Amino acid sequence: MQFLPNLQDQYDPVFEKQVQASQVVTINDVKGDRLAKGGLYRLIYHTKDNFKKLAKSLGLMDDFKAGVPRTGYKGTITFFYRGLRIFLSPGNNWKGYNPSWS
């Protein structure tokens, strides 16, 4: 019997590498149309309130369930804004989901 490889083991390193390789930008960079199309960009949040403010200003859902941002994976929401691929991501010191953020 042959088993399928664990897709998460294949996906996670690629995803994490993309997020880490993306250019860190500000909300003003994103909304000010200052970024080149085709690049990967990252907005970093550090607190629940910071996340909610960024999400709202970009028209994203800003709610949490069990500390997980809606549509998030490993704390990161991947979305497109005016043709830009952007990661709304926690800082590099992220230790996991915080259930009190619900």
C-alpha positions as CSV (number, residue, x, y, z in Angstrom):
1,M,0.0,0.0,0.0
2,Q,1.3,3.4,-1.0
3,F,0.6,6.5,1.1
4,L,0.4,10.1,-0.1
5,P,3.1,12.3,1.3
6,N,2.1,14.7,4.1
7,L,1.2,17.8,2.1
8,Q,1.7,20.1,5.1
9,D,5.3,18.9,5.4
10,Q,5.7,20.0,1.7
11,Y,3.7,23.2,1.9
12,D,4.9,24.8,5.2
13,P,8.6,25.3,4.2
14,V,7.6,26.9,0.9
15,F,5.0,29.1,2.5
16,E,7.3,30.2,5.3
17,K,10.1,30.9,2.9
18,Q,7.8,33.1,0.7
19,V,6.6,35.1,3.8
20,Q,10.1,35.6,5.1
21,A,11.4,36.6,1.6
22,S,8.7,39.2,1.1
23,Q,9.5,42.9,1.4
24,V,8.3,44.5,4.6
25,V,6.2,47.6,3.7
26,T,3.9,50.0,5.5
27,I,0.2,50.5,5.0
28,N,1.0,53.9,3.4
29,D,3.2,52.1,0.8
30,V,0.3,49.7,0.0
31,K,-2.4,52.3,-0.2
32,G,-0.2,55.0,-1.8
33,D,0.3,52.8,-4.9
34,R,4.1,52.9,-4.4
35,L,4.8,49.2,-4.9
36,A,5.8,47.4,-8.1
37,K,3.4,44.8,-9.4
38,G,4.6,41.2,-9.2
39,G,6.5,41.5,-5.9
40,L,5.7,39.9,-2.6
41,Y,5.0,42.2,0.2
42,R,4.4,41.9,4.0
43,L,2.6,44.0,6.5
44,I,3.6,43.1,10.0
45,Y,1.2,43.3,13.0
46,H,2.2,42.9,16.6
47,T,-1.0,43.2,18.6
48,K,-4.7,42.4,18.1
49,D,-5.6,46.0,17.8
50,N,-2.8,46.6,15.2
51,F,-4.1,43.6,13.2
52,K,-7.7,44.9,13.3
53,K,-6.7,48.4,12.2
54,L,-4.7,47.0,9.2
55,A,-7.4,44.5,8.2
56,K,-10.1,47.1,8.3
57,S,-8.2,49.6,6.3
58,L,-7.7,47.0,3.6
59,G,-11.2,45.7,3.6
60,L,-10.3,42.4,5.1
61,M,-12.2,40.5,7.8
62,D,-10.8,41.4,11.1
63,D,-12.3,38.8,13.4
64,F,-10.7,35.9,15.3
65,K,-11.9,32.5,16.3
66,A,-9.9,30.7,19.1
67,G,-7.2,33.4,18.4
68,V,-6.9,32.5,14.7
69,P,-7.5,35.4,12.3
70,R,-10.2,34.5,9.8
71,T,-8.6,33.0,6.6
72,G,-5.2,32.9,8.4
73,Y,-2.6,30.2,8.3
74,K,0.2,30.3,10.9
75,G,-1.0,33.8,11.8
76,T,-0.7,35.1,8.2
77,I,-3.4,36.2,5.9
78,T,-2.5,36.1,2.2
79,F,-4.5,38.5,0.0
80,F,-4.3,40.6,-3.2
81,Y,-4.7,44.4,-3.1
82,R,-4.7,46.3,-6.4
83,G,-2.8,43.4,-8.0
84,L,-0.3,43.1,-5.2
85,R,0.2,39.9,-3.3
86,I,0.5,40.8,0.3
87,F,1.0,38.9,3.5
88,L,-0.6,40.3,6.7
89,S,1.7,38.6,9.1
90,P,2.8,38.5,12.7
91,G,6.3,39.5,13.6
92,N,9.1,36.9,13.5
93,N,8.8,36.3,17.2
94,W,5.3,34.8,16.7
95,K,4.8,31.9,19.2
96,G,1.4,30.6,18.1
97,Y,-2.2,31.7,18.3
98,N,-3.4,33.6,21.3
99,P,-6.9,32.4,22.3
100,S,-7.5,35.6,24.2
101,W,-7.6,37.5,20.8
102,S,-11.1,36.0,20.1
